[in-house]
Amino acid sequence: MLLPLAAICWLAFSSDFSAISHLVETVLPRVAGRTLLLLVFNALVTGTVGVITAWLVVSFDFPFRRLFSVALVLPLAMPIYLAAYAFGEFFDFTGPVQTLYRSVFGYQSARDYYFPDIRSLGGAVLVMSAVLYPYVYLTARSVFSMQGRNAAEVARTLGAGRLRVLRAVQLPMARPAIVVGLTLVMMESLNDIGAVKYLGVNTLTFSIYETWLNRGNLAGAAQLSAIMLIFVLALILLERVARRNQRYSAGRSVAGQPERQRLSGARALAASLACLLPVLIGFAIPALVLAGFALRRLDEFLSERLLDALMTSIAVSGLAAAFAVLFGLTLSYAVRTHPGRKIRSVTRLASLGYGIPGTVLAIGVLIPLAGLDNALDGALRANFGISSGLLLSGSGFAIVYACTVRFLAMAEGSVDAGFHKLSPSLDMAARTLGRSPAKALVSVLLPNMRPALWTAALLVFIETLKELSATILLRPFNFNTLATLVYEDASRALVESASVPAMIIILAGLVPVLLVSRSMDRRA
């Protein structure tokens, strides 16, 4: 898991620094500033929307509250790059918004009026924050619910209104959880390459892509990646500290379900609209735009090009899910049987991949795999006069490797949660009956772990199916997944053609979102 990071650092510090010095002087200040602005604005918008919607559904009762509490999670099913393509069409000159605007005010051409350009930093913030706010919503809602009614009611008896209770009591208690959500938002913002390229926002991630492919400078791309890893490690450290504080706060939370205040009239309408708008912008509008295009191309659902990409996506996603669950199970069971500090530290190190952007990870995966391929090919040529070609770096294995590294933390977290539901006495009983740790795992624990294992596999499968950043850089020639198929068509301004594979990705992404929604609905 750590090999890609080691490879990036080795190439970055062992190469000539002339290329990176030129990039530092000309490119880096601008793209680093643009990246920082994107992260800050995304954090502000997602933090505001996520906290307000979570507070509303936990603290108040208003029309359709139960429906909104579930629907607010739906944007997680929408990959950022698909939302960007849909919004590009929605706000285009020929799209419904500008068409309606011209018909209302009587304008004839684009020269007659000003309309904000979606292909800008503001457009990128709109698209990303609309899709990513559920990370904050989920963490904030969870901790608001766990705080219970007592803390808020004590403040109310001391004369505080609802807003003051939120500001003085609930937000300080929820701050670690909110920081976790904001950190995940910023990590996903750093990882994106499809949306920022389409919207014309030059970030650090896109600069790495451009330096590698367009300028043919892998060493310079690795050096930019090493600089970007500083951002990533800072975010990972921030998230770890916030999670530790979150556990501290949760351990001292007060029991009891929060009492919801019933709203009526204008307040009820305002609360319903505040919850409706994020769902419309983050899921309904992009999904309807792409679905409208796809319905006009039903014949393409059976095209050879799409079916090949679908089978490739299933194969890559299935292998990544299998490897991630296997390694996640190994790590979690090691912690269960040897719960010491060393094993836990190794497990944390192996889970660092979730914070590494796919573009950076692609470089780290390519370097060692290409080295192994070249060494093997050289040995076979020297001893047998045959060439093995690029067995690892020139095949789908590189993508499977990258996705396994990136989503291992997701699998390990789901498996570990499953282990926590099983009493340690099960292991002890199996050991006293003569079972070794391995046999106890196979015969006793795994049969009880099937739901957790299937959940872990499903989450990794869906995330790999949607993954674009690493796939677009590591794929061999004539190797397309659903995500790269969408990317290719959208890059040629053929968003309507990209709508068919895009709808398959969205429908697949709805599966884990609906699972989360069901569990939330049971607790609501």
C-alpha positions, -999 to +999 in steps of 0.1 A: +000+000+000+029+024+007+048+014-024+032+042-046+041+069-020+077+056-018+079+056-056+067+092-060+092+104-034+120+084-049+114+098-084+108+133-072+140+136-052+163+116-075+154+136-107+167+168-121+150+198-104+153+221-135+118+212-147+101+217-113+120+250-107+105+263-140+070+251-129+075+267-094+083+300-110+056+301-137+028+276-129+028+266-093+018+299-076-012+303-098-025+267-096-017+264-059-037+296-052-065+284-074-066+250-057-066+267-022-094+290-032-114+260-045-109+241-013-118+270+009-149+280-010-160+243-012-155+240+026-175+272+033-205+262+010-207+225+020-202+234+057-230+259+056-254+237+036-246+205+054-249+219+089-281+239+083-299+209+066-287+185+094-299+209+121-333+214+104-341+177+100-329+168+136-343+198+155-376+206+137-407+189+123-420+203+090-437+190+059-417+162+041-390+162+068-387+124+068-384+124+030-358+151+030-338+135+057-332+106+032-332+126+000-304+149+012-280+120+008-288+114-029-261+137-043-235+112-031-246+090-060-236+117-085-199+117-095-185+152-096-175+150-133-210+139-143-225+168-125-201+191-142-211+178-177-248+180-169-245+216-155-225+226-185-254+216-207-281+230-183-265+265-182-253+265-218-266+291-243-290+265-258-299+251-224-332+256-206-320+283-182-307+308-208-335+299-232-360+308-206-341+339-196-341+351-233-378+344-237-387+363-205-367+395-213-369+394-251-332+390-258-321+376-292-285+367-288-257+363-262-244+398-270-276+413-256-272+402-220-247+390-194-250+355-180-225+340-155-202+314-171-204+279-155-169+272-168-152+292-141-140+289-105-175+299-093-190+272-115-166+246-101-176+256-065-213+253-074-209+219-090-186+204-063-203+218-033-237+207-046-225+171-049-202+169-018-223+186+009-237+152+021-203+144+037-209+173+061-247+166+064-241+130+074-215+137+100-234+167+114-267+149+115-252+119+133-236+140+161-267+163+164-288+132+170-263+117+195-262+149+215-297+141+227-324+164+240-309+172+274-281+195+264-304+216+241-332+217+266-310+228+295-299+257+273-335+265+264-345+266+301-318+292+306-335+314+280-316+306+248-335+305+216-330+278+189-304+297+170-284+305+201-286+268+212-272+259+178-244+285+180-235+281+217-242+244+224-247+222+194-220+235+170-192+234+196-201+198+205-204+189+168-172+207+156-150+176+154-176+157+133-181+187+110-143+189+105-142+153+095-169+160+069-151+191+056-119+171+053-136+145+032-150+173+010-116+188+005-100+154-003-127+147-029-121+182-044-084+175-047-090+142-063-112+154-091-098+159-126-128+155-149-148+184-136-120+209-133-108+201-168-142+205-183-149+237-163-115+252-172-102+255-136-065+247-135-058+230-102-028+211-088-043+178-099-049+190-135-013+204-136+001+170-127-020+154-155-009+181-180+028+179-170+028+141-174+008+137-206+009+169-225+045+179-216+058+143-214+076+151-181+070+123-156+097+135-132+081+170-131+047+154-125+062+133-097+077+164-081+044+182-083+028+152-068+052+153-039+042+189-033+006+180-034+012+152-009+019+180+016-017+192+012-030+156+015-010+147+046-022+180+062-058+170+055-053+134+067-037+147+100-066+172+104-091+144+099-074+120+124-073+147+150-109+155+144-119+118+146-101+115+179-119+145+193-152+132+179-148+100+198-141+120+229-172+141+224-194+111+216-183+093+247-196+122+268-228+129+249-261+128+267-287+101+261-322+107+248-337+115+214-338+152+205-373+167+207-383+183+175-401+217+174-431+217+150-430+245+124-459+259+106-467+286+081-438+306+066-412+289+088-423+254+077-422+265+040-387+280+045-374+248+061-388+226+034-373+249+007-339+249+024-339+211+023-353+209-012-328+232-030-297+211-022-314+179-035-326+197-067-292+212-074-270+183-063-290+154-078-323+161-095-311+186-121-280+168-133-298+134-132-328+148-152-305+164-178-285+132-184-316+110-183-333+132-209-303+127-232-302+090-225-339+084-232-333+098-268-305+072-272-320+040-259-305+020-288-270+028-275-276+008-244-269-023-265-240-009-285-208-029-287-188+000-274-209+004-243-211-033-235-173-037-238-168-008-214-194-022-190-178-056-189-144-040-184-157-019-156-173-049-139-141-069-142-119-041-128-143-032-101-149-068-091-111-075-088-105-043-068-134-051-045-121-087-039-085-075-032-096-047-010-119-069+011-092-096+014-066-070+026-092-052+048-101-085+064-065-093+070-058-060+087-090-060+108-085-096+120-048-088+129-060-059+151-087-082+166-062-110+175-032-088+184-047-054+196-014-037+202-001-003+192+022-016+165-005-035+146-029-005+148-002+018+135+005-005+105-032-007+098-034+031+098-005+034+074-020+009+051-052+029+050-035+062+039-045+056+003-080+070+007-066+105+009-043+104-021-058+119-053-061+094-081-037+114-104-010+112-078-016+076-071-014+067-108+022+080-109+031+061-078+016+029-092+031+033-127+068+037-116+073+004-097+051-016-121+070-003-151+103-011-134+091-047-128+079-050-164+112-038-178+133-060-154+113-091-164+114-082-201+152-077-200+157-110-182+136-129-207+153-113-236+188-120-223+181-157-213+154-169-237+153-143-265+116-135-260+098-103-249+071-103-222+059-068-230+041-047-204+024-073-183+016-051-153+018-015-163+003-021-197-028-039-185-059-034-163-038-047-133-024-012-127-059+002-124-069-026-100-038-019-079-045+018-077-082+014-068-073-013-042-048+012-025-073+040-027-104+023-014-088-002+011-097+021+040-133+019+029-132-019+029-112-021+062-137+003+079-167-018+069-151-051+079-138-036+112-174-024+120-186-060+114-160-074+137-170-050+165-206-064+164-192-099+172-184-106+208-148-116+216-162-146+235-169-162+201-131-163+194-124-175+229-150-203+227-136-215+193-100-215+207-110-235+238-125-261+214-092-265+197-096-241+167-066-221+155-071-184+149-073-191+111-099-219+116-119-198+141-120-171+115-132-194+087-156-215+106-170-191+132-165-154+124-168-153+086-203-169+085-214-141+109-196-115+089-212-119+055-233-087+056-203-066+065-181-083+038-208-078+012-212-042+022-174-036+020-173-053-014-202-033-027-188+000-016-154-006-032-171-020-064-192+011-068-164+036-060-141+018-085-169+019-111-171+057-107-133+063-104-118+084-132-086+102-121-064+071-119-081+052-146-077+078-173-040+079-167-033+042-162-055+026-188-038+009-218-047+017-254-083+007-264-091+000-227-123+018-217-144+017-186-177+034-182-160+064-166-134+069-193-161+064-220-180+093-204-148+114-202-139+108-238-173+118-251-175+149-229-140+160-238-152+161-275-183+181-264-205+150-270-222+151-236-254+137-251-235+106-262-219+103-228-253+103-211-259+066-216-229+053-197-233+082-172-268+069-163-255+034-156-229+049-133-255+070-115-279+041-111-250+020-097-241+048-073-276+049-060-272+014-044-249+023-015-267+056-011-300+039-007-284+015+018-272+044+039-306+061+036-324+029+048-302+027+079-308+064+086-345+060+081-346+033+107-329+056+132-350+087+123 
